[in-house]
Amino acid sequence: MKKKEGNREFDIGARVIVNEKAPGAYFAQLGTVLEIVLGSRYGIKFDNQKELTVYLDAECLDPAPRANHIVRPPRESPRTKPRTNERSRLAHL
């Protein structure tokens, strides 16, 4: 089930983030759409809350940013990797 409000369209299960138009306590919180009520209000379960469902207008919600891929640090090449040998490990003794 989809509900469209202007350019905003959120499905049940969509990830959303609360924008600056929402009441201050909810600003920048991430959550999941659980239900659509009265055409333009969404029941949201926030990630940092257990059981509470909060109802916000569509204008207070934006799609949550998605991570396209996991960013991993580059692998160390043998040229830049510090070498350890028996002498260097024992040098401090």
Secondary structure, 3 states (H helix, E strand, C coil): CEEEECCEEEECCCEEEECCCCCHHHCCCEEEEEEEECCCEEEEEECCCCCCCEEEEHHHEEECCCCCCCCCCCCCCCCCCCCCCHHHHHCCC
